[in-house]
Amino acid sequence: MVIERWHGLHFERPFTRLRESVTIIQQVLSGSPVNLHGKVFQVSEFRLAVSPPKHKIPIYLAALGPNMLRLAGEVADGALLYLQPLPTIRDAITEIRRGAEHANRPPESVDVAAFLPTFVSEKAVEAKQIVARAIAYYVGGMGSYYYRKVSESGFKAEADSIRTAWLRGDRAMATKEVSTELVDSVALAGSPEECRSRLKEFRRAGVDLPILSLSIEDKNMLQAVCDSIKIMSSE
């Protein structure tokens, strides 16, 4: 949906396309001429017209399935997880490590980042509802990939209900179908104590770089978002 309808590109050979893209970007950033005659891209004698960056720019790959996770381990500096339930993070890390080992890279050289929907408030129920809307959007409205990821991670009943409601246009019901268990498994939502505790759980599971994704639904929520940042940055 996003690739074809929003970006106007054909969604084909994603694994090969991403691998070749990383190779091209790495060559460009090194300042060397780029010559790649791949299965997707044909590039000859391209190079930067300016000096390459003095410091290495890390490349992170957003990955959901095992093939992309292994690819991140093979060629990238980090893997970026999203809506990866807490109990399955170690499984994802195993795939990343396999990719690194296949490429003869030290497994610990590949960072594990996680994009975490976040809203911190003493009104814990309201905070979870706000985050539930973001989860419903991805599971119900962003094609089959997030739906499948959540389904295969132990939340099939919720994923089915969310998607059914979303596809019939009932966004409010889709949000209601996001269980508290699902919110707690993939996000940081609730009281400051809850969110700090869950952040520690993500770190213990192997997340090197937690990235807080805070939603601003209207201008009246800006202060609440700022408060969330202050609370979590003190952790």
C-alpha positions as YAML, in Angstrom:
chain: A
units: angstrom
residues:
- id: 1
  name: MET
  ca: [0.00, 0.00, 0.00]
- id: 2
  name: VAL
  ca: [2.59, 2.57, 1.09]
- id: 3
  name: ILE
  ca: [5.11, 1.80, -1.65]
- id: 4
  name: GLU
  ca: [2.68, 1.60, -4.54]
- id: 5
  name: ARG
  ca: [-0.16, 3.95, -3.59]
- id: 6
  name: TRP
  ca: [1.73, 6.61, -1.64]
- id: 7
  name: HIS
  ca: [5.17, 6.56, -3.27]
- id: 8
  name: GLY
  ca: [4.12, 5.50, -6.77]
- id: 9
  name: LEU
  ca: [6.65, 2.66, -7.02]
- id: 10
  name: HIS
  ca: [6.17, -0.98, -7.90]
- id: 11
  name: PHE
  ca: [6.53, -3.20, -4.85]
- id: 12
  name: GLU
  ca: [8.71, -5.90, -6.33]
- id: 13
  name: ARG
  ca: [11.82, -7.77, -5.25]
- id: 14
  name: PRO
  ca: [11.97, -5.88, -1.93]
- id: 15
  name: PHE
  ca: [14.73, -8.03, -0.47]
- id: 16
  name: THR
  ca: [17.03, -7.64, -3.48]
- id: 17
  name: ARG
  ca: [16.16, -3.97, -3.87]
- id: 18
  name: LEU
  ca: [17.04, -3.23, -0.26]
- id: 19
  name: ARG
  ca: [20.31, -5.16, -0.34]
- id: 20
  name: GLU
  ca: [21.43, -3.34, -3.49]
- id: 21
  name: SER
  ca: [20.27, 0.01, -2.07]
- id: 22
  name: VAL
  ca: [22.45, -0.45, 1.01]
- id: 23
  name: THR
  ca: [25.44, -1.34, -1.16]
- id: 24
  name: ILE
  ca: [24.95, 1.79, -3.27]
- id: 25
  name: ILE
  ca: [24.54, 4.05, -0.24]
- id: 26
  name: GLN
  ca: [27.63, 2.62, 1.43]
- id: 27
  name: GLN
  ca: [29.70, 3.21, -1.71]
- id: 28
  name: VAL
  ca: [28.35, 6.73, -2.13]
- id: 29
  name: LEU
  ca: [29.15, 7.65, 1.47]
- id: 30
  name: SER
  ca: [32.68, 6.27, 1.12]
- id: 31
  name: GLY
  ca: [33.39, 8.74, -1.67]
- id: 32
  name: SER
  ca: [34.26, 5.95, -4.10]
- id: 33
  name: PRO
  ca: [32.81, 5.71, -7.60]
- id: 34
  name: VAL
  ca: [29.65, 3.63, -7.58]
- id: 35
  name: ASN
  ca: [29.51, 0.78, -10.05]
- id: 36
  name: LEU
  ca: [26.76, -1.70, -9.41]
- id: 37
  name: HIS
  ca: [25.12, -3.85, -12.04]
- id: 38
  name: GLY
  ca: [22.55, -5.67, -10.00]
- id: 39
  name: LYS
  ca: [19.22, -7.33, -10.53]
- id: 40
  name: VAL
  ca: [17.32, -4.13, -9.66]
- id: 41
  name: PHE
  ca: [19.73, -1.20, -10.04]
- id: 42
  name: GLN
  ca: [22.23, -0.37, -12.78]
- id: 43
  name: VAL
  ca: [24.64, 2.36, -11.65]
- id: 44
  name: SER
  ca: [27.89, 3.32, -13.38]
- id: 45
  name: GLU
  ca: [30.59, 5.78, -12.34]
- id: 46
  name: PHE
  ca: [28.47, 7.80, -9.93]
- id: 47
  name: ARG
  ca: [30.20, 9.61, -7.12]
- id: 48
  name: LEU
  ca: [29.54, 12.50, -4.76]
- id: 49
  name: ALA
  ca: [30.30, 15.98, -6.06]
- id: 50
  name: VAL
  ca: [31.35, 16.97, -2.54]
- id: 51
  name: SER
  ca: [33.70, 15.48, 0.01]
- id: 52
  name: PRO
  ca: [32.28, 12.41, 1.73]
- id: 53
  name: PRO
  ca: [31.29, 12.72, 5.40]
- id: 54
  name: LYS
  ca: [34.20, 12.54, 7.81]
- id: 55
  name: HIS
  ca: [32.32, 10.34, 10.25]
- id: 56
  name: LYS
  ca: [30.51, 7.16, 9.40]
- id: 57
  name: ILE
  ca: [26.78, 7.55, 8.93]
- id: 58
  name: PRO
  ca: [25.12, 4.39, 10.28]
- id: 59
  name: ILE
  ca: [22.52, 2.61, 8.19]
- id: 60
  name: TYR
  ca: [19.58, 1.00, 9.97]
- id: 61
  name: LEU
  ca: [17.10, -1.26, 8.22]
- id: 62
  name: ALA
  ca: [13.48, -1.38, 9.33]
- id: 63
  name: ALA
  ca: [12.66, -5.08, 9.42]
- id: 64
  name: LEU
  ca: [9.65, -7.22, 10.25]
- id: 65
  name: GLY
  ca: [10.17, -10.71, 8.86]
- id: 66
  name: PRO
  ca: [13.08, -13.12, 9.36]
- id: 67
  name: ASN
  ca: [14.61, -12.52, 5.92]
- id: 68
  name: MET
  ca: [14.83, -8.76, 6.44]
- id: 69
  name: LEU
  ca: [16.09, -9.21, 9.98]
- id: 70
  name: ARG
  ca: [18.88, -11.45, 8.72]
- id: 71
  name: LEU
  ca: [19.66, -8.96, 5.94]
- id: 72
  name: ALA
  ca: [20.03, -6.20, 8.55]
- id: 73
  name: GLY
  ca: [22.49, -8.43, 10.35]
- id: 74
  name: GLU
  ca: [24.42, -9.03, 7.15]
- id: 75
  name: VAL
  ca: [24.77, -5.54, 5.72]
- id: 76
  name: ALA
  ca: [23.53, -2.82, 8.10]
- id: 77
  name: ASP
  ca: [24.72, -1.10, 11.24]
- id: 78
  name: GLY
  ca: [21.41, -1.71, 12.96]
- id: 79
  name: ALA
  ca: [17.94, -3.18, 12.70]
- id: 80
  name: LEU
  ca: [14.85, -1.14, 13.51]
- id: 81
  name: LEU
  ca: [11.90, -3.07, 14.98]
- id: 82
  name: TYR
  ca: [8.32, -1.81, 15.11]
- id: 83
  name: LEU
  ca: [5.27, -3.44, 16.71]
- id: 84
  name: GLN
  ca: [7.55, -6.29, 17.74]
- id: 85
  name: PRO
  ca: [5.90, -7.78, 20.86]
- id: 86
  name: LEU
  ca: [8.20, -7.89, 23.85]
- id: 87
  name: PRO
  ca: [8.16, -11.72, 24.21]
- id: 88
  name: THR
  ca: [9.35, -12.13, 20.60]
- id: 89
  name: ILE
  ca: [12.20, -9.60, 20.59]
- id: 90
  name: ARG
  ca: [14.78, -12.24, 21.45]
- id: 91
  name: ASP
  ca: [13.60, -14.28, 18.45]
- id: 92
  name: ALA
  ca: [14.08, -11.24, 16.22]
- id: 93
  name: ILE
  ca: [17.55, -10.68, 17.66]
- id: 94
  name: THR
  ca: [18.43, -14.31, 16.93]
- id: 95
  name: GLU
  ca: [17.66, -13.73, 13.24]
- id: 96
  name: ILE
  ca: [19.75, -10.53, 13.23]
- id: 97
  name: ARG
  ca: [22.66, -12.41, 14.80]
- id: 98
  name: ARG
  ca: [22.34, -15.20, 12.24]
- id: 99
  name: GLY
  ca: [22.67, -12.67, 9.45]
- id: 100
  name: ALA
  ca: [25.73, -11.14, 11.03]
- id: 101
  name: GLU
  ca: [27.39, -14.51, 11.53]
- id: 102
  name: HIS
  ca: [26.59, -15.49, 7.93]
- id: 103
  name: ALA
  ca: [28.47, -12.37, 6.78]
- id: 104
  name: ASN
  ca: [31.33, -13.07, 9.22]
- id: 105
  name: ARG
  ca: [30.51, -9.97, 11.22]
- id: 106
  name: PRO
  ca: [30.59, -9.78, 15.03]
- id: 107
  name: PRO
  ca: [26.92, -10.15, 16.09]
- id: 108
  name: GLU
  ca: [27.30, -7.41, 18.69]
- id: 109
  name: SER
  ca: [28.32, -4.95, 15.95]
- id: 110
  name: VAL
  ca: [24.69, -4.68, 14.79]
- id: 111
  name: ASP
  ca: [22.52, -2.44, 16.97]
- id: 112
  name: VAL
  ca: [18.97, -3.45, 17.81]
- id: 113
  name: ALA
  ca: [16.65, -0.45, 17.80]
- id: 114
  name: ALA
  ca: [12.92, -0.48, 18.54]
- id: 115
  name: PHE
  ca: [10.40, 2.17, 17.54]
- id: 116
  name: LEU
  ca: [8.02, 2.27, 20.52]
- id: 117
  name: PRO
  ca: [4.62, 4.02, 20.42]
- id: 118
  name: THR
  ca: [4.71, 6.10, 23.61]
- id: 119
  name: PHE
  ca: [2.36, 8.15, 25.75]
- id: 120
  name: VAL
  ca: [3.02, 8.73, 29.43]
- id: 121
  name: SER
  ca: [0.33, 10.07, 31.75]
- id: 122
  name: GLU
  ca: [-1.02, 9.60, 35.24]
- id: 123
  name: LYS
  ca: [-4.28, 8.96, 33.37]
- id: 124
  name: ALA
  ca: [-3.06, 5.52, 32.40]
- id: 125
  name: VAL
  ca: [-6.25, 4.31, 30.72]
- id: 126
  name: GLU
  ca: [-6.38, 7.39, 28.49]
- id: 127
  name: ALA
  ca: [-2.70, 7.00, 27.61]
- id: 128
  name: LYS
  ca: [-3.26, 3.40, 26.50]
- id: 129
  name: GLN
  ca: [-6.24, 4.44, 24.38]
- id: 130
  name: ILE
  ca: [-4.15, 7.07, 22.59]
- id: 131
  name: VAL
  ca: [-1.49, 4.51, 21.76]
- id: 132
  name: ALA
  ca: [-4.14, 1.95, 20.81]
- id: 133
  name: ARG
  ca: [-5.27, 4.26, 18.00]
- id: 134
  name: ALA
  ca: [-1.78, 4.23, 16.52]
- id: 135
  name: ILE
  ca: [-1.59, 0.44, 16.76]
- id: 136
  name: ALA
  ca: [-5.01, 0.04, 15.13]
- id: 137
  name: TYR
  ca: [-3.89, 2.25, 12.24]
- id: 138
  name: TYR
  ca: [-0.92, 0.03, 11.46]
- id: 139
  name: VAL
  ca: [-2.55, -3.34, 12.06]
- id: 140
  name: GLY
  ca: [-5.79, -2.44, 10.33]
- id: 141
  name: GLY
  ca: [-4.84, 0.03, 7.67]
- id: 142
  name: MET
  ca: [-1.22, -0.50, 6.59]
- id: 143
  name: GLY
  ca: [-1.57, -3.52, 4.36]
- id: 144
  name: SER
  ca: [-0.93, -7.07, 5.50]
- id: 145
  name: TYR
  ca: [2.56, -6.79, 6.96]
- id: 146
  name: TYR
  ca: [1.87, -5.40, 10.43]
- id: 147
  name: TYR
  ca: [-1.33, -7.44, 10.64]
- id: 148
  name: ARG
  ca: [0.67, -10.58, 9.94]
- id: 149
  name: LYS
  ca: [3.45, -9.65, 12.35]
- id: 150
  name: VAL
  ca: [1.02, -9.08, 15.23]
- id: 151
  name: SER
  ca: [-0.97, -12.20, 14.32]
- id: 152
  name: GLU
  ca: [2.10, -14.42, 14.29]
- id: 153
  name: SER
  ca: [3.30, -13.01, 17.59]
- id: 154
  name: GLY
  ca: [0.43, -14.34, 19.71]
- id: 155
  name: PHE
  ca: [-2.26, -11.74, 19.06]
- id: 156
  name: LYS
  ca: [-4.20, -13.24, 16.15]
- id: 157
  name: ALA
  ca: [-7.64, -12.70, 17.69]
- id: 158
  name: GLU
  ca: [-6.93, -9.01, 18.27]
- id: 159
  name: ALA
  ca: [-5.38, -8.58, 14.83]
- id: 160
  name: ASP
  ca: [-8.38, -10.19, 13.11]
- id: 161
  name: SER
  ca: [-10.85, -8.02, 15.01]
- id: 162
  name: ILE
  ca: [-8.84, -4.83, 14.42]
- id: 163
  name: ARG
  ca: [-8.53, -5.44, 10.71]
- id: 164
  name: THR
  ca: [-12.17, -6.42, 10.25]
- id: 165
  name: ALA
  ca: [-13.37, -3.24, 11.96]
- id: 166
  name: TRP
  ca: [-10.87, -1.06, 10.10]
- id: 167
  name: LEU
  ca: [-11.76, -2.42, 6.68]
- id: 168
  name: ARG
  ca: [-15.43, -1.71, 7.22]
- id: 169
  name: GLY
  ca: [-14.53, 1.87, 8.14]
- id: 170
  name: ASP
  ca: [-15.15, 1.65, 11.88]
- id: 171
  name: ARG
  ca: [-11.98, 3.23, 13.25]
- id: 172
  name: ALA
  ca: [-13.38, 3.60, 16.77]
- id: 173
  name: MET
  ca: [-14.19, -0.10, 16.99]
- id: 174
  name: ALA
  ca: [-10.79, -1.02, 15.55]
- id: 175
  name: THR
  ca: [-9.18, 0.95, 18.38]
- id: 176
  name: LYS
  ca: [-11.37, -0.76, 20.98]
- id: 177
  name: GLU
  ca: [-10.24, -4.14, 19.67]
- id: 178
  name: VAL
  ca: [-6.63, -3.34, 20.60]
- id: 179
  name: SER
  ca: [-6.24, -5.18, 23.88]
- id: 180
  name: THR
  ca: [-4.36, -3.81, 26.88]
- id: 181
  name: GLU
  ca: [-2.07, -6.84, 26.58]
- id: 182
  name: LEU
  ca: [-1.16, -5.87, 23.01]
- id: 183
  name: VAL
  ca: [-0.51, -2.24, 23.99]
- id: 184
  name: ASP
  ca: [1.72, -3.30, 26.87]
- id: 185
  name: SER
  ca: [3.58, -5.74, 24.63]
- id: 186
  name: VAL
  ca: [4.60, -3.31, 21.87]
- id: 187
  name: ALA
  ca: [4.45, 0.16, 23.43]
- id: 188
  name: LEU
  ca: [5.16, 2.40, 26.39]
- id: 189
  name: ALA
  ca: [1.76, 3.64, 27.54]
- id: 190
  name: GLY
  ca: [0.40, 4.37, 30.96]
- id: 191
  name: SER
  ca: [1.69, 5.87, 34.17]
- id: 192
  name: PRO
  ca: [5.31, 7.01, 34.52]
- id: 193
  name: GLU
  ca: [6.04, 4.00, 36.73]
- id: 194
  name: GLU
  ca: [4.56, 1.58, 34.19]
- id: 195
  name: CYS
  ca: [6.44, 3.10, 31.28]
- id: 196
  name: ARG
  ca: [9.79, 3.21, 33.07]
- id: 197
  name: SER
  ca: [9.37, -0.41, 34.10]
- id: 198
  name: ARG
  ca: [8.43, -1.53, 30.58]
- id: 199
  name: LEU
  ca: [11.33, 0.39, 29.07]
- id: 200
  name: LYS
  ca: [13.66, -1.62, 31.30]
- id: 201
  name: GLU
  ca: [12.00, -4.80, 30.04]
- id: 202
  name: PHE
  ca: [12.68, -3.84, 26.43]
- id: 203
  name: ARG
  ca: [16.29, -3.14, 27.30]
- id: 204
  name: ARG
  ca: [16.64, -6.44, 29.14]
- id: 205
  name: ALA
  ca: [15.20, -8.20, 26.10]
- id: 206
  name: GLY
  ca: [18.10, -6.85, 24.04]
- id: 207
  name: VAL
  ca: [16.98, -3.49, 22.66]
- id: 208
  name: ASP
  ca: [20.06, -1.29, 22.46]
- id: 209
  name: LEU
  ca: [18.29, 1.82, 21.19]
- id: 210
  name: PRO
  ca: [14.67, 2.40, 22.26]
- id: 211
  name: ILE
  ca: [13.11, 5.14, 20.11]
- id: 212
  name: LEU
  ca: [10.04, 6.80, 21.60]
- id: 213
  name: SER
  ca: [7.32, 7.55, 19.07]
- id: 214
  name: LEU
  ca: [5.04, 10.17, 20.61]
- id: 215
  name: SER
  ca: [1.75, 11.13, 18.98]
- id: 216
  name: ILE
  ca: [0.37, 14.66, 18.93]
- id: 217
  name: GLU
  ca: [-3.28, 14.36, 17.94]
- id: 218
  name: ASP
  ca: [-4.12, 18.01, 18.45]
- id: 219
  name: LYS
  ca: [-2.48, 21.16, 19.79]
- id: 220
  name: ASN
  ca: [-3.96, 20.57, 23.26]
- id: 221
  name: MET
  ca: [-1.85, 17.41, 23.62]
- id: 222
  name: LEU
  ca: [1.48, 19.13, 23.02]
- id: 223
  name: GLN
  ca: [2.15, 19.67, 26.73]
- id: 224
  name: ALA
  ca: [1.34, 16.03, 27.47]
- id: 225
  name: VAL
  ca: [3.83, 14.95, 24.83]
- id: 226
  name: CYS
  ca: [6.49, 17.26, 26.29]
- id: 227
  name: ASP
  ca: [5.79, 15.80, 29.73]
- id: 228
  name: SER
  ca: [6.20, 12.29, 28.33]
- id: 229
  name: ILE
  ca: [9.61, 13.21, 26.92]
- id: 230
  name: LYS
  ca: [10.76, 14.70, 30.24]
- id: 231
  name: ILE
  ca: [9.56, 11.70, 32.23]
- id: 232
  name: MET
  ca: [11.19, 9.10, 29.98]
- id: 233
  name: SER
  ca: [14.41, 11.06, 29.47]
- id: 234
  name: SER
  ca: [14.98, 10.88, 33.22]
- id: 235
  name: GLU
  ca: [15.08, 7.08, 33.01]
...
